[in-house]
Every structure is written in structure tokens, then in C-alpha cells.
Amino acid sequence: MAAKDYVIERLKSLLRDAVNDRKTGASEIRRMRMHGYIDGYMQALKDAGICTKDELTAVIAELRKLGTA
């Protein structure tokens, strides 16, 4: 379970970085690369059976509720 907790925290960190990039005016190329990286990371988590789609959606919803995504 510790590995799952780690990847969830890593995903949250990536999502926060993406939001921060948007807020600080990072280049479009950097932002699109980050979005692609996050999409791939989430797909890999699903494909490996580490997380379900509902779990990933809950992570995003949690961060949106806190105003960080």
C-alpha cells in the first residue's frame, strides 16, 4: 500500500505543478508537455492496476475542491 500512497502523492504534486505553471505564465510548450506527462502517468497507473479511474478522478476532485487544480 505504501507504493500506492507514493504514486498518489506524486500525482498530486504533478497536478499542483501544472496549476502553478498556468498561474505563473509558463510557456505553452512547457504546459502542454506537463499535461502530456500527467496523462501518461495516470494511464500507466490504470494500466498497471495500481489505481482505478474512480480513484484518479477522486484525486483530481480533491485538489479542485482545495483550489489547487
C-alpha distances in whole Angstrom, upper triangle without the diagonal:
4,5,5,6,9,10,11,12,14,16,17,19,20,21,23,25,26,27,29,30,32,33,35,36,35,36,36,35,32,31,31,29,26,26,26,23,21,22,22,18,17,19,17,14,16,17,14,13,10,11,14,17,17,14,16,19,17,16,20,21,20,21,24,25,24,27,25,25
4,5,5,6,9,10,11,12,14,15,16,18,20,21,23,24,26,27,29,31,32,33,35,33,35,35,34,30,29,30,28,25,25,26,22,21,22,21,18,18,20,18,14,17,19,16,15,11,13,16,19,19,16,17,20,18,16,20,22,20,21,24,25,24,26,24,24
4,5,5,6,9,10,11,12,14,15,17,18,20,21,23,25,26,27,29,30,31,33,31,32,32,31,28,27,27,25,22,23,23,19,18,19,18,14,15,17,14,11,14,16,12,12,9,11,15,17,18,15,15,19,18,16,19,21,20,20,24,25,24,26,23,23
4,5,5,6,9,10,11,12,14,15,17,18,20,21,23,24,26,27,29,30,32,30,31,31,30,27,26,26,24,21,21,21,18,16,17,17,13,12,14,13,9,12,14,11,10,7,8,11,14,14,11,12,15,14,13,16,18,17,18,21,22,21,24,21,21
4,6,5,6,9,10,11,12,14,15,17,18,20,21,22,24,26,27,28,30,29,31,30,30,27,25,26,24,21,21,22,19,17,18,18,15,14,17,15,12,14,17,15,14,10,10,14,16,15,12,12,15,14,12,15,17,15,16,19,20,19,21,19,19
4,5,5,6,9,10,11,12,14,15,16,18,20,21,22,25,26,27,29,27,29,28,28,24,23,24,22,19,20,20,17,15,17,17,13,13,16,14,12,15,17,15,15,11,12,15,17,18,14,14,17,16,13,16,18,17,16,20,21,20,22,19,19
4,5,5,6,9,10,10,12,14,15,16,18,20,21,23,24,25,27,25,26,26,25,22,21,21,19,16,17,17,14,12,14,13,9,10,12,11,8,12,14,12,12,9,9,13,14,15,12,11,14,14,11,14,17,16,15,18,20,19,21,18,17
4,5,5,6,9,10,11,12,14,15,17,18,20,21,23,24,26,24,26,26,25,22,21,21,20,17,16,17,15,12,14,14,10,10,13,12,9,12,15,14,13,10,9,12,13,13,9,8,11,11,8,10,13,12,12,15,17,16,18,15,15
4,5,5,6,9,10,11,12,14,15,16,18,20,21,22,24,23,25,25,25,21,20,21,20,16,17,18,15,13,15,16,12,12,16,15,13,15,18,17,17,13,13,15,16,16,13,11,14,13,9,12,14,12,11,15,16,15,16,14,14
4,5,5,6,9,10,11,12,14,15,16,19,20,21,22,21,22,22,22,18,17,18,17,13,14,15,12,10,13,13,10,11,14,13,11,15,17,16,17,13,13,16,16,17,14,12,15,15,11,13,16,14,13,16,18,17,18,14,14
4,5,5,6,9,10,11,12,14,15,17,18,20,21,19,21,21,20,17,16,16,15,12,12,13,10,7,10,11,8,8,12,12,10,13,15,15,15,13,11,14,13,14,12,9,11,12,8,9,13,12,11,14,16,15,16,13,12
4,5,5,6,9,10,11,12,14,16,17,18,20,19,21,21,21,18,16,17,17,13,13,15,13,10,13,14,11,11,15,15,13,16,19,18,18,15,14,15,15,15,12,10,12,11,7,8,11,10,8,11,13,12,12,9,9
4,5,5,6,9,10,10,12,14,15,16,18,17,19,20,19,16,15,16,15,12,13,15,12,10,14,15,12,13,16,17,15,18,21,20,21,17,16,19,18,19,16,13,15,15,11,11,14,13,10,13,15,14,14,10,10
4,5,5,6,9,10,10,13,14,15,16,15,16,16,16,13,11,13,12,8,9,11,9,7,10,12,10,11,14,14,14,17,19,19,20,17,16,18,17,18,16,13,15,15,12,11,15,14,11,14,17,15,15,11,10
4,5,5,6,9,10,11,12,14,16,14,16,16,16,14,11,13,13,9,9,12,10,7,10,13,11,11,14,16,15,17,19,20,20,18,16,17,16,17,15,12,12,13,10,8,11,11,8,10,13,12,11,8,6
4,5,5,6,9,10,11,12,14,14,16,17,17,14,12,14,15,11,11,15,13,11,14,16,14,15,18,19,18,20,23,23,24,21,19,21,19,19,17,14,15,15,11,10,13,12,8,10,13,11,10,6,6
4,5,5,6,9,10,10,12,11,13,14,14,11,10,12,12,8,10,13,12,10,14,16,14,15,18,19,19,21,24,24,25,22,21,22,21,22,20,17,18,18,15,13,16,15,12,14,16,15,13,9,9
4,5,5,6,9,10,11,9,11,11,12,9,7,9,10,6,7,11,10,9,12,14,13,14,17,18,18,20,23,24,24,22,21,22,20,21,19,16,16,17,14,12,15,15,12,13,16,15,13,10,8
4,5,5,6,9,10,10,13,13,14,12,9,12,13,10,10,14,14,12,14,17,16,16,20,21,21,22,25,26,27,24,22,23,21,21,20,17,16,17,14,12,14,14,10,10,14,12,10,7,6
4,5,5,6,8,9,12,13,15,12,10,13,14,11,12,16,15,14,17,19,18,19,22,23,23,25,28,28,29,27,25,26,24,25,23,20,20,20,17,15,17,17,13,13,16,14,11,8,9
4,6,5,6,5,8,9,11,8,7,10,11,9,11,14,14,13,16,18,18,19,22,23,23,25,27,28,29,27,26,27,25,26,24,21,21,22,19,17,19,19,15,16,19,17,15,12,11
4,6,5,6,9,9,11,10,7,10,12,11,11,14,15,14,16,19,19,20,22,24,24,26,28,29,30,28,26,27,25,25,24,21,21,22,19,16,18,19,15,14,18,17,13,11,10
4,6,8,11,12,15,13,11,14,16,14,14,18,18,17,20,22,22,22,25,27,27,29,31,32,33,31,28,29,27,27,26,23,22,23,20,17,19,19,15,15,17,16,12,11,11
4,6,9,12,14,12,11,15,16,14,16,19,19,19,21,24,23,24,27,28,28,30,33,33,34,32,30,31,29,30,29,25,25,26,23,20,22,22,18,18,20,19,15,13,14
4,6,8,11,10,9,13,14,14,15,18,19,19,21,23,23,24,27,28,29,31,33,34,35,33,31,32,30,31,30,26,26,27,24,21,23,24,20,19,22,21,18,16,15
4,7,8,7,7,10,11,11,13,15,16,16,19,20,21,22,25,26,27,29,30,31,33,31,30,31,29,30,29,25,25,27,24,21,24,24,20,20,23,22,19,16,16
4,5,5,6,9,10,11,13,14,15,17,19,20,21,23,25,26,27,29,30,32,33,32,31,32,29,31,30,26,26,28,26,23,26,26,23,23,26,25,22,19,18
4,5,5,6,8,10,10,12,14,15,16,18,20,21,22,24,26,27,28,30,32,31,29,30,27,29,29,25,25,27,24,22,24,25,22,22,25,25,22,19,17
4,5,5,6,9,10,11,12,14,15,16,18,20,21,22,24,26,27,28,30,29,28,29,27,29,29,25,25,27,25,22,25,27,24,23,27,26,24,21,19
4,6,5,6,9,10,11,12,14,15,16,18,20,21,23,24,26,27,29,27,26,28,26,28,27,23,24,26,23,20,24,24,21,21,25,24,22,19,17
4,5,5,6,9,10,11,12,14,15,17,18,20,21,23,24,26,27,26,24,25,23,25,24,20,20,22,20,17,20,21,18,18,22,21,18,16,14
4,5,5,6,9,10,10,12,14,15,16,18,20,21,22,24,26,25,24,24,22,24,24,20,20,23,20,18,21,22,20,19,23,23,21,18,15
4,5,5,6,9,10,11,12,14,15,16,18,20,21,22,24,23,23,24,22,24,23,20,21,23,21,19,22,23,20,21,25,24,22,19,17
4,5,5,6,9,10,10,12,14,15,16,18,20,21,23,21,20,21,20,22,21,17,18,20,17,15,19,20,17,18,21,21,19,16,13
4,5,5,6,9,10,11,12,14,15,17,18,20,21,20,19,19,17,19,19,15,15,18,16,13,17,18,16,16,20,20,18,15,12
4,5,5,6,8,10,10,12,14,15,16,18,20,19,18,19,17,20,19,16,17,20,17,16,19,21,19,19,23,23,21,19,16
4,5,5,6,9,10,10,12,14,15,16,18,17,17,18,17,20,18,15,17,19,16,15,19,20,18,19,23,22,21,18,16
4,5,5,6,9,10,11,12,14,15,17,15,14,15,14,16,15,11,13,15,13,11,15,16,14,16,19,19,18,15,13
4,5,5,6,9,10,11,12,14,16,15,14,14,12,15,14,11,12,15,13,12,16,17,16,17,20,21,20,17,14
4,5,5,6,9,10,10,12,14,14,13,14,13,16,16,13,15,17,16,15,19,20,19,20,23,24,23,20,18
4,5,5,6,9,10,11,12,11,11,13,12,15,14,11,13,16,13,13,17,18,17,19,22,22,22,19,16
4,5,5,6,9,10,11,10,8,9,9,12,10,7,10,12,11,11,14,16,15,17,19,20,20,18,15
4,5,5,6,8,10,10,9,10,9,13,12,10,12,15,14,14,17,19,19,20,23,24,24,21,19
4,5,5,6,8,9,9,11,11,15,14,11,15,17,15,16,19,21,20,22,25,25,26,23,21
4,6,5,6,5,6,8,9,12,10,9,12,14,13,14,17,18,18,20,22,23,24,21,19
4,5,5,6,5,6,7,10,10,9,11,14,13,15,17,18,19,21,23,24,25,23,20
4,5,8,8,9,10,14,13,12,15,17,17,18,21,22,23,24,27,28,28,26,24
4,5,8,10,12,15,14,13,17,18,17,19,22,23,23,25,27,28,29,27,25
4,6,7,10,12,11,12,15,16,16,18,20,21,22,24,26,27,28,26,24
4,7,10,12,10,10,14,14,14,16,19,19,20,22,24,24,26,24,22
4,7,8,6,7,10,11,11,13,15,15,17,19,20,21,23,21,19
4,5,5,6,9,10,11,13,14,15,17,19,20,22,23,22,20
4,5,5,6,9,10,11,12,14,16,17,18,20,21,20,17
4,5,5,6,9,10,10,12,14,15,16,18,20,19,17
4,5,5,6,9,10,11,13,14,15,17,19,18,16
4,5,5,6,9,10,11,13,14,16,17,15,13
4,5,5,6,9,10,11,12,14,15,15,12
4,5,5,6,9,10,10,12,14,14,12
4,5,5,6,9,10,11,12,11,10
4,5,5,6,9,10,10,9,7
4,5,5,6,9,10,10,8
4,5,5,6,9,9,9
4,5,5,6,5,5
4,5,5,6,5
4,5,8,8
4,6,8
4,6
4
